[in-house]
Amino acid sequence: VKQAADAKGVSLVAGKGNDGDNLFKKSVWVYDTAAFPSYQAEVYHQYHDGFAFGEDYPKSYNNLRDKFVNAGTLDSTGCPDIV
């Protein structure tokens, strides 16, 4: 991962929790999952296009949400979803 990040000029930064936004800073927060376990976000937030102008992803990417919901590997969190 470090080699791929370095090749793109992206720095990997150890996350400490409550870290600031790094949008457009060419850095990625890296967290120890033992200290910061991950939780699935709402289904709506999985595999959608970006919110910035022109940040459109291919349909093959967008369709992964329904594929994983139907397979049972992406599940509802109990929050309202737009699926």
C-alpha positions in Angstrom: 0.0 0.0 0.0 2.8 2.4 0.9 4.5 1.8 -2.5 1.3 2.5 -4.3 0.6 5.7 -2.3 4.2 6.9 -2.8 3.9 6.3 -6.6 0.9 8.7 -6.6 2.4 11.2 -4.2 0.0 10.4 -1.5 1.1 10.3 2.1 -0.2 7.7 4.6 -0.8 9.3 8.0 -1.4 7.5 11.3 -4.9 8.4 12.5 -5.3 9.3 16.1 -9.1 9.8 16.2 -11.0 13.1 15.7 -8.7 13.9 12.8 -9.4 16.8 10.6 -10.6 16.7 7.0 -7.9 15.9 4.5 -9.9 16.6 1.3 -7.6 17.6 -1.5 -4.5 17.2 0.7 -3.2 14.0 -1.0 -3.1 12.1 2.3 -5.0 9.1 3.7 -5.7 8.5 7.4 -4.6 5.0 8.4 -6.2 3.6 11.6 -5.4 0.7 13.8 -8.6 -1.3 13.6 -7.9 -2.8 17.1 -8.2 0.8 18.5 -10.7 2.1 16.0 -13.0 -0.7 14.8 -14.9 0.0 11.5 -18.6 0.1 11.2 -20.6 -0.1 8.0 -22.2 3.2 6.9 -25.7 3.4 5.6 -26.3 1.3 2.4 -27.0 4.6 0.6 -23.4 5.7 1.2 -21.9 2.6 -0.4 -20.8 2.7 -4.1 -22.3 6.1 -5.1 -20.8 8.7 -7.3 -18.8 11.4 -5.6 -20.3 14.7 -4.6 -17.8 17.0 -6.5 -18.6 18.2 -10.0 -17.6 15.5 -12.5 -16.9 12.9 -9.9 -18.9 10.2 -11.7 -17.9 6.6 -11.4 -18.8 3.8 -13.9 -22.1 2.0 -13.5 -20.1 -1.2 -12.9 -19.0 0.5 -9.6 -22.4 1.9 -8.7 -24.1 -1.5 -9.4 -21.9 -3.2 -6.7 -24.2 -1.8 -4.0 -27.2 -3.8 -5.2 -25.1 -6.8 -6.0 -23.8 -6.9 -2.4 -27.2 -6.1 -0.8 -28.7 -9.0 -2.8 -25.9 -11.3 -1.8 -26.4 -10.4 1.9 -22.8 -9.0 2.3 -24.0 -5.4 2.6 -26.7 -5.1 5.2 -29.0 -2.4 6.5 -27.8 -0.4 9.5 -31.3 0.4 10.7 -31.0 4.0 9.3 -33.2 5.0 6.5 -31.7 3.9 3.2 -32.4 5.0 -0.4 -31.9 1.8 -2.4 
